[in-house]
Amino acid sequence: QVQLVESGGGLVQAGGSLRLSCAASGRTFSSYAMGWFRQVPGKEREFVAAISWSGGAPYYIDSVKGRFTISRDNAKNTVYLQMNNLKPEDTAVYYCNTHPPKATISWGQGTQVTVSS
């Protein structure tokens, strides 16, 4: 089973940058497309970005295009989300998972991103 641990979140002013990391255990990591998701209290989890198993074909929702970059390093079993020009509306708990999420892989604890005005 793959285990997921997100890190890199924090407090940042609008216009600032953060780099999130998602460390995954298990040799099956490189077999999966991976994605980043985010959630604010009381709302459903929102898909943000995805990347193929080989690191190609990145995809982003419109609201983050041009600002966020997803990447991965399969040798390190890690997927990244570089977030630039952050906006207050980006404030959320960010999660990684396979894309699409698999029922056999649990969501991690996520990492909090807070963007102040």
C-alpha positions in Angstrom: 0.0 0.0 0.0 1.2 3.5 -0.8 1.4 5.9 2.1 1.4 9.7 1.5 2.9 12.5 3.5 2.4 16.1 2.4 4.7 18.9 3.6 5.8 22.4 2.7 2.8 24.4 3.5 2.8 27.5 5.7 1.9 31.2 6.0 2.7 33.5 3.1 1.6 36.9 1.9 -0.3 37.4 -1.3 2.0 37.2 -4.2 4.4 34.9 -2.5 5.5 31.4 -3.3 5.5 28.0 -1.6 6.7 24.6 -2.8 4.7 21.6 -1.6 6.1 18.1 -1.4 4.4 14.8 -1.3 6.5 11.8 -0.2 5.1 8.4 -1.1 6.2 5.0 0.1 6.0 1.9 -1.9 7.5 0.7 -5.2 4.2 1.2 -7.0 4.5 5.0 -6.8 5.9 5.4 -10.3 3.1 3.4 -11.8 0.5 6.0 -11.0 -0.5 9.4 -12.3 -0.5 11.8 -9.3 -2.6 14.8 -8.4 -2.9 17.6 -6.0 -6.1 18.5 -4.3 -7.2 21.1 -1.8 -10.0 21.5 0.7 -11.3 24.3 2.8 -13.4 23.7 6.0 -17.0 22.8 5.2 -16.4 22.3 1.5 -15.7 19.3 -0.7 -12.1 18.5 -1.8 -11.2 20.2 -5.0 -8.9 18.8 -7.7 -6.0 21.2 -8.5 -3.4 19.6 -10.8 -2.3 16.2 -12.1 0.8 14.7 -13.7 1.4 11.4 -15.6 3.4 8.6 -14.1 6.4 9.6 -16.3 6.2 13.3 -15.4 4.5 14.5 -18.6 1.0 15.8 -19.5 0.5 18.2 -16.6 -3.0 19.4 -16.2 -4.3 22.3 -14.1 -7.6 23.8 -13.3 -8.1 27.2 -14.8 -7.7 29.2 -11.6 -4.1 28.1 -11.0 -2.8 27.9 -14.6 0.3 30.1 -15.0 0.8 30.1 -11.3 1.2 26.5 -10.2 3.6 23.9 -11.5 3.3 20.2 -10.7 6.3 17.9 -11.1 7.6 14.6 -9.8 10.8 12.8 -9.1 10.1 9.1 -9.2 13.6 8.2 -7.9 12.7 10.1 -4.7 9.1 8.9 -4.7 8.0 12.5 -4.5 5.6 14.8 -6.2 5.8 18.6 -6.0 3.6 21.6 -6.4 5.3 24.9 -7.0 2.9 27.7 -6.2 3.7 31.2 -7.3 1.8 34.4 -7.1 -0.4 33.0 -4.3 -3.8 34.5 -3.7 -5.9 34.5 -0.6 -8.4 32.2 -2.4 -5.6 29.6 -2.6 -5.9 29.1 1.2 -6.7 25.5 1.9 -5.3 22.2 3.1 -3.5 20.6 0.2 -3.4 16.9 -0.4 -1.8 14.6 -2.9 -3.0 11.3 -4.1 -3.1 9.1 -7.2 -5.1 10.4 -10.0 -7.7 9.2 -10.0 -7.6 8.4 -6.3 -7.6 4.7 -5.5 -9.8 3.2 -2.9 -6.9 1.2 -1.5 -4.8 4.4 -0.9 -5.6 6.5 2.1 -5.5 10.3 2.0 -2.7 11.8 4.0 -3.0 14.5 6.6 -2.5 17.3 4.1 -0.5 20.5 4.5 -2.0 23.8 5.4 -1.5 26.7 3.0 -2.6 30.1 4.3 -2.3 33.2 2.1 -2.8 36.6 3.7 -3.9 39.7 1.9 
